[in-house]
Amino acid sequence: MERLIRAAGRCALAFLLVLGIVALLPRSVRDVVPNAVIGGAVLLLVGVSGGRRMTRRSR
């Protein structure tokens, strides 16, 4: 259960991080960037952080 809560926390942190970065972009750039790109960036961040943790534990 603890691993599930940690994973959910990492997902939330990645989501907020990407939203913060998007908020810093100029409005013209934000209008051009599709929502799917933002969602893909969140999934990529979570996947990379999860992959790094898995490789560290297996050693």
C-alpha positions in Angstrom: 0.0 0.0 0.0 2.9 2.3 0.8 4.3 1.8 -2.7 1.0 2.8 -4.2 0.8 6.0 -2.2 4.4 6.9 -3.2 3.6 6.2 -6.9 0.5 8.4 -6.7 2.6 11.1 -5.0 5.2 11.0 -7.8 2.5 11.2 -10.4 1.0 14.3 -8.7 4.4 15.9 -8.4 5.2 15.3 -12.0 1.8 16.7 -13.0 2.3 19.9 -11.0 5.8 20.3 -12.2 4.7 20.2 -15.9 1.8 22.6 -15.1 4.2 25.0 -13.5 6.5 24.9 -16.5 3.6 25.4 -18.9 2.4 28.3 -16.8 5.8 30.0 -17.3 5.6 29.8 -21.1 4.3 32.8 -23.0 0.6 32.7 -23.8 1.2 32.3 -27.6 3.3 29.2 -27.0 0.7 27.8 -24.5 -2.1 28.2 -27.1 -0.1 26.2 -29.7 0.9 23.3 -27.4 -1.8 20.6 -27.5 -3.0 19.0 -24.2 -1.8 15.6 -25.4 1.8 16.9 -25.3 1.3 18.0 -21.7 -0.1 14.7 -20.7 2.7 12.9 -22.6 5.3 15.0 -20.7 3.8 13.9 -17.4 3.8 10.2 -18.4 7.4 10.6 -19.6 8.5 12.1 -16.3 6.8 9.4 -14.2 8.1 6.7 -16.4 11.7 7.9 -16.2 11.6 8.3 -12.5 10.0 4.9 -12.1 12.5 3.3 -14.4 15.4 4.8 -12.5 14.1 3.5 -9.3 13.6 0.0 -10.7 17.2 -0.2 -12.0 18.6 1.0 -8.7 16.7 -1.7 -6.7 17.7 -4.6 -8.9 21.4 -4.2 -8.3 
